[in-house]
Amino acid sequence: RRSHFNKYSLNRAYQLKENLVILKLVASIAFPGFLLAVPCFVLFALYRALPHEFSLTKHICVAVYDIWIEITAGAAISVFPFADNRFRKVVARIPV
């Protein structure tokens, strides 16, 4: 029997549903991710814009930038498993 790709099937319905779930998940993570990234851009812009006379301030910008990258990575790793209800169920079953 031949497959008909122009016919509607349960597989296609399931795939469309999964695509919508993933798009909602990405949308719920994208805005907080953007807000977490803004300070990095500001610190980098300050570092590049300040003249060499402000070397201490430039070094502080680099140090805070490095710390903020670590904070952002930690926040992303700790928040992502709780972004969707299905992930929460899986995380709840992990033995501690």
DRENDO-1510 file (C-alpha; in Angstrom, 1 decimal, always signed):
<recs>
REC; n; res; u; v; w
REC; 1; ARG; +0.0; +0.0; +0.0 .
REC; 2; ARG; +1.4; +3.4; -0.9 .
REC; 3; SER; +1.7; +6.4; +1.5 .
REC; 4; HIS; -0.1; +9.5; +0.7 .
REC; 5; PHE; +1.7; +12.6; +1.9 .
REC; 6; ASN; -1.1; +15.0; +1.1 .
REC; 7; LYS; -3.6; +13.3; +3.4 .
REC; 8; TYR; -4.1; +14.4; +7.0 .
REC; 9; SER; -2.9; +11.9; +9.6 .
REC; 10; LEU; -2.6; +11.5; +13.3 .
REC; 11; ASN; +1.2; +11.7; +13.0 .
REC; 12; ARG; +0.9; +15.1; +11.4 .
REC; 13; ALA; -1.6; +16.3; +14.0 .
REC; 14; TYR; +0.8; +15.1; +16.8 .
REC; 15; GLN; +3.8; +16.8; +15.1 .
REC; 16; LEU; +1.9; +20.1; +14.7 .
REC; 17; LYS; +0.9; +19.9; +18.4 .
REC; 18; GLU; +4.5; +19.2; +19.4 .
REC; 19; ASN; +5.7; +22.1; +17.3 .
REC; 20; LEU; +3.3; +24.5; +19.0 .
REC; 21; VAL; +4.4; +23.3; +22.4 .
REC; 22; ILE; +8.1; +23.9; +21.5 .
REC; 23; LEU; +7.3; +27.3; +20.1 .
REC; 24; LYS; +5.5; +28.3; +23.3 .
REC; 25; LEU; +8.4; +27.0; +25.3 .
REC; 26; VAL; +10.9; +29.0; +23.3 .
REC; 27; ALA; +8.7; +32.1; +23.5 .
REC; 28; SER; +8.5; +31.8; +27.3 .
REC; 29; ILE; +12.3; +31.5; +27.6 .
REC; 30; ALA; +13.3; +34.1; +24.9 .
REC; 31; PHE; +12.2; +37.3; +26.7 .
REC; 32; PRO; +13.8; +36.5; +30.1 .
REC; 33; GLY; +16.9; +35.4; +28.2 .
REC; 34; PHE; +17.0; +38.7; +26.4 .
REC; 35; LEU; +16.7; +40.5; +29.7 .
REC; 36; LEU; +19.5; +38.5; +31.1 .
REC; 37; ALA; +21.7; +39.3; +28.1 .
REC; 38; VAL; +21.2; +43.1; +28.1 .
REC; 39; PRO; +23.7; +43.8; +31.0 .
REC; 40; CYS; +26.4; +42.0; +29.0 .
REC; 41; PHE; +25.9; +44.3; +26.0 .
REC; 42; VAL; +25.9; +47.4; +28.2 .
REC; 43; LEU; +29.1; +46.3; +30.0 .
REC; 44; PHE; +30.8; +45.5; +26.7 .
REC; 45; ALA; +29.7; +48.8; +25.3 .
REC; 46; LEU; +31.1; +50.7; +28.3 .
REC; 47; TYR; +34.4; +48.8; +28.1 .
REC; 48; ARG; +34.7; +49.7; +24.4 .
REC; 49; ALA; +33.6; +53.3; +24.8 .
REC; 50; LEU; +35.6; +54.4; +27.8 .
REC; 51; PRO; +39.0; +55.9; +27.1 .
REC; 52; HIS; +42.2; +54.4; +28.4 .
REC; 53; GLU; +42.4; +56.9; +31.3 .
REC; 54; PHE; +39.5; +54.9; +32.9 .
REC; 55; SER; +41.4; +51.6; +33.0 .
REC; 56; LEU; +40.1; +50.7; +36.5 .
REC; 57; THR; +36.5; +51.2; +35.4 .
REC; 58; LYS; +37.2; +49.2; +32.2 .
REC; 59; HIS; +38.7; +46.3; +34.3 .
REC; 60; ILE; +35.6; +46.4; +36.6 .
REC; 61; CYS; +33.4; +46.2; +33.6 .
REC; 62; VAL; +35.2; +43.1; +32.4 .
REC; 63; ALA; +35.0; +41.5; +35.9 .
REC; 64; VAL; +31.3; +42.2; +36.2 .
REC; 65; TYR; +30.8; +40.9; +32.7 .
REC; 66; ASP; +32.4; +37.6; +33.6 .
REC; 67; ILE; +30.4; +37.3; +36.8 .
REC; 68; TRP; +27.2; +38.2; +34.9 .
REC; 69; ILE; +27.9; +35.5; +32.3 .
REC; 70; GLU; +28.2; +32.9; +35.1 .
REC; 71; ILE; +25.0; +34.1; +36.7 .
REC; 72; THR; +23.1; +34.0; +33.4 .
REC; 73; ALA; +24.3; +30.4; +32.7 .
REC; 74; GLY; +23.3; +29.3; +36.2 .
REC; 75; ALA; +19.9; +30.9; +35.9 .
REC; 76; ALA; +19.3; +29.3; +32.5 .
REC; 77; ILE; +20.3; +25.9; +33.7 .
REC; 78; SER; +18.2; +26.1; +36.8 .
REC; 79; VAL; +15.1; +27.7; +35.1 .
REC; 80; PHE; +14.9; +25.6; +31.9 .
REC; 81; PRO; +13.7; +22.3; +33.5 .
REC; 82; PHE; +10.7; +24.2; +35.0 .
REC; 83; ALA; +9.7; +26.1; +31.9 .
REC; 84; ASP; +7.2; +23.5; +30.8 .
REC; 85; ASN; +4.8; +21.3; +32.7 .
REC; 86; ARG; +6.1; +18.1; +31.1 .
REC; 87; PHE; +9.7; +19.0; +32.1 .
REC; 88; ARG; +8.5; +19.6; +35.7 .
REC; 89; LYS; +7.0; +16.1; +35.9 .
REC; 90; VAL; +10.2; +14.6; +34.7 .
REC; 91; VAL; +12.3; +16.6; +37.1 .
REC; 92; ALA; +10.0; +15.7; +40.0 .
REC; 93; ARG; +10.8; +12.0; +39.4 .
REC; 94; ILE; +14.6; +12.5; +39.6 .
REC; 95; PRO; +15.9; +11.1; +42.9 .
REC; 96; VAL; +17.9; +13.5; +44.9 .
</recs>
